[in-house]
C-alpha cells in the first residue's frame, strides 16, 4: 500500500529549528517529484518546497533561505529542515507527490511557532 507518514513537528519559539521527516513507502521517492505542503486553519493549502526525481529543489519565496528539502533513497525518507522559524510558519505540514495525489495524504505533522 502506498503510504506517507510525516513526523518531526512540534512547538518551538520563533527563531528555532525543526526537521520534518516523511517516510515514503516503496519507490515513491524514486519515481515521483515530491513536495512539502502546509495548511493553517482557515488558510489555503500551500506548496512550500519541492524536490524532483533528479533532486532539483524549489521553494516558495517566504521560506527561501530558511527551509531545505532533501531525500534519502536508502532510508525511503524525505526531509524538510526548517531554520529561523516564524509564527507564520505555523501549520500542519504534509508530504506528497508533485502534482499532488490526494489518495496518499498522511496525517501530517503539526508545527507551531510561538512569538
GROMACS elastic network, one bead per residue, 0.5 to 0.9 nm:
[ bonds ]
;  ai    aj funct       b0    kb
    1    25     6  0.76579   500
    1    26     6  0.84452   500
    2    24     6  0.78041   500
    2    25     6  0.57653   500
    2    26     6  0.70913   500
    2    28     6  0.79693   500
    2   103     6  0.88623   500
    2   104     6  0.65986   500
    3    23     6  0.78969   500
    3    24     6  0.59728   500
    3    25     6  0.52984   500
    3    26     6  0.83516   500
    3    28     6  0.89199   500
    3   104     6  0.60629   500
    3   105     6  0.79973   500
    3   106     6  0.73140   500
    4    22     6  0.63636   500
    4    23     6  0.56212   500
    4    25     6  0.65941   500
    4    94     6  0.88124   500
    4    95     6  0.70611   500
    4    96     6  0.73463   500
    4   104     6  0.65503   500
    4   105     6  0.68377   500
    4   106     6  0.54181   500
    4   107     6  0.85331   500
    5    21     6  0.79975   500
    5    22     6  0.54211   500
    5    23     6  0.50935   500
    5    24     6  0.67603   500
    5    25     6  0.88469   500
    5    94     6  0.85742   500
    5    95     6  0.79734   500
    5   105     6  0.86177   500
    5   106     6  0.55692   500
    5   107     6  0.70100   500
    5   108     6  0.72803   500
    5   109     6  0.88294   500
    6     9     6  0.84499   500
    6    20     6  0.70987   500
    6    21     6  0.56267   500
    6    23     6  0.64889   500
    6    24     6  0.89288   500
    6    93     6  0.78347   500
    6    94     6  0.65482   500
    6    95     6  0.68170   500
    6   106     6  0.68203   500
    6   107     6  0.69760   500
    6   108     6  0.53255   500
    6   109     6  0.57031   500
    7    19     6  0.87285   500
    7    20     6  0.57688   500
    7    21     6  0.52301   500
    7    22     6  0.64997   500
    7    23     6  0.83286   500
    7   108     6  0.73156   500
    7   109     6  0.54854   500
    7   110     6  0.85094   500
    8    18     6  0.70440   500
    8    19     6  0.59610   500
    8    21     6  0.59518   500
    8    22     6  0.88158   500
    8   109     6  0.68169   500
    8   110     6  0.83753   500
    8   111     6  0.84774   500
    9    18     6  0.68617   500
    9    19     6  0.74645   500
    9    20     6  0.61330   500
    9    21     6  0.87212   500
    9    92     6  0.84587   500
    9    93     6  0.80911   500
    9   108     6  0.88576   500
    9   109     6  0.52023   500
    9   110     6  0.51263   500
    9   112     6  0.78333   500
   10    18     6  0.77380   500
   10   109     6  0.79217   500
   10   110     6  0.61453   500
   10   111     6  0.50970   500
   10   112     6  0.61394   500
   10   113     6  0.83598   500
   11   110     6  0.82308   500
   11   111     6  0.61876   500
   11   113     6  0.59098   500
   11   114     6  0.73810   500
   12    15     6  0.82548   500
   12    16     6  0.59910   500
   12    17     6  0.73780   500
   12    18     6  0.79743   500
   12    85     6  0.80987   500
   12   111     6  0.79431   500
   12   112     6  0.63389   500
   12   113     6  0.50287   500
   12   114     6  0.62514   500
   13    16     6  0.55894   500
   13    17     6  0.85967   500
   13    85     6  0.76770   500
   13    86     6  0.80835   500
   13    87     6  0.82710   500
   13   112     6  0.83129   500
   13   113     6  0.53475   500
   13   115     6  0.62057   500
   14    17     6  0.86215   500
   14    84     6  0.69887   500
   14    85     6  0.53679   500
   14    86     6  0.50360   500
   14    87     6  0.63387   500
   14   113     6  0.56984   500
   14   114     6  0.56626   500
   14   115     6  0.53164   500
   15    83     6  0.70221   500
   15    86     6  0.63779   500
   15   113     6  0.86068   500
   15   115     6  0.89005   500
   16    82     6  0.83035   500
   16    83     6  0.61991   500
   16    84     6  0.55171   500
   16    85     6  0.54470   500
   16    86     6  0.82089   500
   16   113     6  0.81945   500
   17    81     6  0.75260   500
   17    82     6  0.53808   500
   17    84     6  0.61992   500
   17    85     6  0.61463   500
   18    80     6  0.81844   500
   18    81     6  0.61687   500
   18    82     6  0.52343   500
   18    83     6  0.67434   500
   18    85     6  0.82002   500
   18   111     6  0.84947   500
   19    79     6  0.67273   500
   19    80     6  0.55785   500
   19    82     6  0.59168   500
   19    83     6  0.85332   500
   20    78     6  0.82428   500
   20    79     6  0.54517   500
   20    81     6  0.63880   500
   20    82     6  0.78378   500
   20    93     6  0.84362   500
   20   109     6  0.80021   500
   21    77     6  0.65205   500
   21    78     6  0.57595   500
   21    80     6  0.65931   500
   21    81     6  0.87886   500
   21    95     6  0.87108   500
   22    71     6  0.89605   500
   22    76     6  0.83242   500
   22    77     6  0.53256   500
   22    79     6  0.61449   500
   22    80     6  0.84889   500
   22    94     6  0.82157   500
   22    95     6  0.62933   500
   22    96     6  0.88552   500
   23    75     6  0.80603   500
   23    76     6  0.59915   500
   23    78     6  0.66057   500
   23    79     6  0.88812   500
   24    27     6  0.77585   500
   24    28     6  0.62479   500
   24    29     6  0.69003   500
   24    75     6  0.89049   500
   24    76     6  0.54868   500
   24    77     6  0.57787   500
   24    78     6  0.74592   500
   24    95     6  0.89813   500
   25    28     6  0.63451   500
   25    29     6  0.83666   500
   25    76     6  0.67674   500
   25    77     6  0.86732   500
   26    29     6  0.80516   500
   26    30     6  0.88156   500
   26    76     6  0.76244   500
   27    30     6  0.52056   500
   27    31     6  0.62585   500
   27    32     6  0.83634   500
   27    73     6  0.85217   500
   27    76     6  0.77787   500
   28    31     6  0.55017   500
   28    32     6  0.57424   500
   28    33     6  0.85538   500
   28    34     6  0.85303   500
   28    76     6  0.82349   500
   28    97     6  0.80797   500
   29    32     6  0.56195   500
   29    33     6  0.71497   500
   29    34     6  0.70513   500
   29    52     6  0.87916   500
   29    53     6  0.70221   500
   29    71     6  0.77084   500
   29    72     6  0.85095   500
   29    73     6  0.67660   500
   29    76     6  0.68916   500
   29    77     6  0.78558   500
   29    78     6  0.78211   500
   29    97     6  0.85602   500
   30    33     6  0.81775   500
   30    53     6  0.59926   500
   30    54     6  0.89134   500
   30    73     6  0.71686   500
   30    76     6  0.89819   500
   31    53     6  0.64021   500
   32    52     6  0.70365   500
   32    53     6  0.59237   500
   32    97     6  0.61538   500
   32    98     6  0.71805   500
   32    99     6  0.88949   500
   33    50     6  0.72748   500
   33    51     6  0.58599   500
   33    53     6  0.51974   500
   33    54     6  0.83379   500
   33    55     6  0.85261   500
   33    96     6  0.87946   500
   33    97     6  0.57389   500
   33    98     6  0.52716   500
   33    99     6  0.77105   500
   34    49     6  0.84924   500
   34    50     6  0.56248   500
   34    51     6  0.53359   500
   34    52     6  0.61756   500
   34    53     6  0.78291   500
   34    78     6  0.84411   500
   34    95     6  0.73158   500
   34    96     6  0.58239   500
   34    98     6  0.50850   500
   34    99     6  0.79994   500
   34   100     6  0.84988   500
   35    47     6  0.68759   500
   35    48     6  0.74276   500
   35    49     6  0.54365   500
   35    51     6  0.61101   500
   35    52     6  0.84621   500
   35    69     6  0.81705   500
   35    78     6  0.88944   500
   35    94     6  0.83631   500
   35    95     6  0.57526   500
   35    96     6  0.56272   500
   35    97     6  0.59174   500
   35    98     6  0.59969   500
   35    99     6  0.86299   500
   35   100     6  0.84609   500
   36    46     6  0.85975   500
   36    47     6  0.60373   500
   36    48     6  0.58878   500
   36    49     6  0.53377   500
   36    50     6  0.64869   500
   36    51     6  0.89718   500
   36    69     6  0.81176   500
   36    79     6  0.87966   500
   36    80     6  0.75196   500
   36    93     6  0.67382   500
   36    94     6  0.56679   500
   36    96     6  0.65274   500
   36    97     6  0.85631   500
   37    45     6  0.67873   500
   37    46     6  0.54475   500
   37    48     6  0.57018   500
   37    49     6  0.73203   500
   37    50     6  0.89939   500
   37    92     6  0.83069   500
   37    93     6  0.56490   500
   37    94     6  0.50351   500
   37    95     6  0.60217   500
   37    96     6  0.74244   500
   38    44     6  0.86659   500
   38    45     6  0.57539   500
   38    46     6  0.53625   500
   38    47     6  0.65252   500
   38    48     6  0.70716   500
   38    89     6  0.85955   500
   38    90     6  0.86674   500
   38    91     6  0.57948   500
   38    92     6  0.54250   500
   38    94     6  0.59413   500
   38    95     6  0.85808   500
   38   108     6  0.86450   500
   39    42     6  0.82578   500
   39    43     6  0.62078   500
   39    44     6  0.63188   500
   39    46     6  0.63073   500
   39    47     6  0.89888   500
   39    90     6  0.84640   500
   39    91     6  0.51746   500
   39    92     6  0.53724   500
   39    93     6  0.66368   500
   39    94     6  0.82960   500
   40    43     6  0.52072   500
   40    44     6  0.74468   500
   40    45     6  0.74886   500
   40    89     6  0.86331   500
   40    90     6  0.66870   500
   40    92     6  0.62331   500
   40    93     6  0.88571   500
   41    44     6  0.84810   500
   41    91     6  0.74953   500
   41    92     6  0.86817   500
   43    46     6  0.86364   500
   46    60     6  0.88272   500
   47    50     6  0.76874   500
   47    59     6  0.83020   500
   47    60     6  0.73356   500
   48    58     6  0.83065   500
   48    59     6  0.56003   500
   48    60     6  0.50299   500
   48    61     6  0.83977   500
   48    62     6  0.82163   500
   48    63     6  0.71040   500
   48    67     6  0.88892   500
   49    57     6  0.71997   500
   49    58     6  0.56476   500
   49    60     6  0.63881   500
   49    63     6  0.82299   500
   49    64     6  0.89242   500
   49    67     6  0.79695   500
   49    68     6  0.78551   500
   49    69     6  0.64807   500
   49    80     6  0.82851   500
   50    56     6  0.79579   500
   50    57     6  0.54470   500
   50    58     6  0.52411   500
   50    59     6  0.65000   500
   50    69     6  0.69670   500
   50    70     6  0.89465   500
   50    97     6  0.88808   500
   50    98     6  0.75060   500
   51    54     6  0.77945   500
   51    55     6  0.54040   500
   51    56     6  0.54364   500
   51    58     6  0.66939   500
   51    69     6  0.67434   500
   51    70     6  0.70471   500
   51    71     6  0.81734   500
   51    98     6  0.86903   500
   52    56     6  0.52091   500
   52    57     6  0.65925   500
   52    58     6  0.89209   500
   52    98     6  0.84385   500
   53    56     6  0.75328   500
   54    57     6  0.89850   500
   55    70     6  0.78138   500
   55    71     6  0.82283   500
   57    68     6  0.85017   500
   57    69     6  0.70502   500
   57    70     6  0.82186   500
   58    64     6  0.84743   500
   58    69     6  0.84930   500
   59    62     6  0.80330   500
   59    63     6  0.64751   500
   59    64     6  0.57302   500
   59    65     6  0.89056   500
   59    67     6  0.79783   500
   59    68     6  0.84290   500
   59    69     6  0.86560   500
   60    63     6  0.58512   500
   60    64     6  0.64229   500
   61    64     6  0.52672   500
   61    65     6  0.87974   500
   62    65     6  0.87731   500
   62    66     6  0.86184   500
   63    66     6  0.53609   500
   63    67     6  0.56351   500
   63    68     6  0.87698   500
   63    82     6  0.85621   500
   63    89     6  0.87317   500
   64    67     6  0.62210   500
   64    68     6  0.82113   500
   65    68     6  0.77958   500
   65    83     6  0.85769   500
   66    81     6  0.81398   500
   66    82     6  0.60258   500
   66    83     6  0.50627   500
   66    84     6  0.59973   500
   66    85     6  0.76738   500
   67    80     6  0.66104   500
   67    81     6  0.54663   500
   67    83     6  0.60821   500
   67    84     6  0.84496   500
   67    85     6  0.89198   500
   68    79     6  0.79636   500
   68    80     6  0.56069   500
   68    81     6  0.50430   500
   68    82     6  0.66396   500
   68    83     6  0.85477   500
   69    78     6  0.74265   500
   69    79     6  0.56603   500
   69    81     6  0.64264   500
   69    82     6  0.88228   500
   70    77     6  0.87033   500
   70    78     6  0.57725   500
   70    79     6  0.52181   500
   70    80     6  0.65649   500
   70    81     6  0.81961   500
   71    75     6  0.84535   500
   71    76     6  0.76353   500
   71    77     6  0.57741   500
   71    79     6  0.58577   500
   71    80     6  0.87728   500
   72    75     6  0.53863   500
   72    76     6  0.58853   500
   72    77     6  0.53932   500
   72    78     6  0.62309   500
   72    79     6  0.82224   500
   73    77     6  0.66585   500
   73    78     6  0.82820   500
   74    77     6  0.78867   500
   75    78     6  0.85737   500
   78    95     6  0.82566   500
   82    85     6  0.65570   500
   83    86     6  0.89823   500
   85    88     6  0.82877   500
   85    89     6  0.65004   500
   85    90     6  0.87139   500
   85   113     6  0.67130   500
   86    89     6  0.54038   500
   86    90     6  0.75675   500
   86   113     6  0.60749   500
   86   114     6  0.77427   500
   86   115     6  0.74793   500
   87    90     6  0.56260   500
   87   112     6  0.72903   500
   87   114     6  0.57035   500
   87   115     6  0.59359   500
   88    91     6  0.80855   500
   88   113     6  0.76089   500
   89   111     6  0.74659   500
   89   112     6  0.74631   500
   89   113     6  0.67820   500
   90    93     6  0.89014   500
   90   110     6  0.77543   500
   90   111     6  0.53178   500
   90   113     6  0.55164   500
   90   114     6  0.84311   500
   91   109     6  0.84373   500
   91   110     6  0.60698   500
   91   111     6  0.55090   500
   91   112     6  0.66270   500
   91   113     6  0.89089   500
   92   107     6  0.88716   500
   92   108     6  0.58594   500
   92   109     6  0.54041   500
   92   111     6  0.60024   500
   92   112     6  0.84747   500
   93   107     6  0.89339   500
   93   108     6  0.52780   500
   93   109     6  0.52854   500
   93   110     6  0.62478   500
   93   111     6  0.70535   500
   94   105     6  0.74533   500
   94   106     6  0.68489   500
   94   107     6  0.74179   500
   94   109     6  0.67093   500
   95   105     6  0.76241   500
   95   106     6  0.75632   500
   95   108     6  0.74350   500
   96    99     6  0.81895   500
   96   100     6  0.59580   500
   96   101     6  0.67716   500
   96   102     6  0.82456   500
   96   104     6  0.72140   500
   96   105     6  0.67211   500
   96   106     6  0.83046   500
   97   101     6  0.61353   500
   97   104     6  0.87080   500
   98   101     6  0.76257   500
  100   103     6  0.89547   500
  100   104     6  0.88045   500
  100   105     6  0.88812   500
  101   104     6  0.59939   500
  101   105     6  0.73201   500
  102   105     6  0.55231   500
  105   108     6  0.79604   500
  106   109     6  0.89451   500
